[in-house]
Amino acid sequence: MPKELIIRGLPRSLAHDGWWLASEGGASLDQTPPSTPPGNIMDHIRRFPRFAALILLVLLGDYLFWGYWPGLSLALFTWGIFVAVRFGSPARSRLLVSEGVLLLATLPVLEHVQLLSLVFLVTGLLGSVALLRVPPELKARESLLWLASAVFGLIKRVPTAGVLACVTQIRDWRTRAASHSSSSGTSVRTFLRNWAFPLGGVMILSALLISANPVLEHMLVRMLRVDFDLLVFVRRAMFWIGLALLIWPVLTAPAPDEAIALTLPELGAPRFLNAGSVFRALVLFNLMLALQSVLDFSILFGGASLPDGMSYATYAHRGAYPLLATALLAGGFALAARPFSERNPALKSMLLLWLAQNVLLTLSAAFRLDLYIDFYGLTYLRVHAVIWMGLVAIGLAMVAWQVQRGRSSAWLMLRVAALGAGTLYACAFINFAALIATDTLSRAADSDINIPTDWLYLCSLGHTAAKAMSTQVALQPIPHIPDWAHSCVHPDPTDPNWREWDFRTARVNGYLAANTQSEAQ
């Protein structure tokens, strides 16, 4: 076995070209030099499309976002990221499905840019990227679990993967610089010895000539005059870096074999519970809820009197949110007690009665909140509370169905998640600001209601409530409008850039522009 020939003192290129000296019997014409050592240029070639896509996306983000409010630009930028990932993906399974998911996730942002629509946009982008890498041999349920695992993995990667990639690249550069420092030191010294004196002489001679010739000095100043703001440049550079750090984890999403399939655990009974304690607890809890329901119905529908000094509005406000919390705790207890009900029919009946009473309790809390809204009007918190109460009631009904039919915990979790996601998706298309403004101003026009109008809260609803406020004021006179609130009641249409466009703002601006023209005529 011949040993490797090492010729010390020769340049690295010549030593590498002498590979044939180590071959037995000399070199032959059909022999080829050994492969390029590790860390060769092929690694850079494979990474080049990703770096090129990263640079193009950062430039696109700068063009779309810098100096403008987000709007249509968010949808365009998201689709740009998806296209870059699509063409760089090794496997493009379920391409139409991933495009459909991203399209559905883009619609809320096109309707109106808000926190909820941004959550759907980011989640849809991560889900569509993960769908491109789903193994084609997986079945529907396995694909769904794999997809959830991949999306959660991307969510964990986004905050840190870009920074870690930068740190790794800097370490590689330092390692390569240290390995080449010995060979490059000689060339640097040679370059300085050959060019230091000529370049230094040119600089000194140029300074003397410029100081002696005002015309040349003036021409040079005009050529080098640059309108440069260092603070703006630093902020813009930080914006580029931030975009790159957010985009890079999506471009380098893990391959299908790097994702771990997500499994939904089956919820078991807690160790501190047993069948006897659960049965006794259900008997006591059902008695307490029955007493609460009787008192509620006697006050709300039977005409029973309230304690002295307490109004129906106060009674409704004090009871709505605690009863909702009680219903949520009841759902958790029902999930913990379900394993015992499978072996005991009497306990199963008590558990179903417990869930039915909690559904009734949730409806009672919603009725109380409705009374409070009738007296004080709508706000964002009260609207969200009404939606949440409806979800809790439906969720408790699902738990009762699960107990009755003996369904698994995965069955319940998937349907509850779908119910919540569907409700939030529908809420992204509802203009709650307009609903609140319409309700508040209709109360202000009603002379039978002596509740002062909160104009400060109305003006804080924003531009999306402008159409509702202008319409209500035109339909019915509103007494006692403060002078400073007229700009909220009769606002001027805005003129956003095309990057800031969305459907809701466009509809409001179209109405306000038409209303302004009709008033001018």
Order of alpha helices (4+ residues) and beta strands (2+ residues): alpha-alpha-alpha-alpha-alpha-alpha-alpha-alpha-alpha-alpha-alpha-alpha-alpha-alpha-alpha-alpha-alpha-alpha-alpha
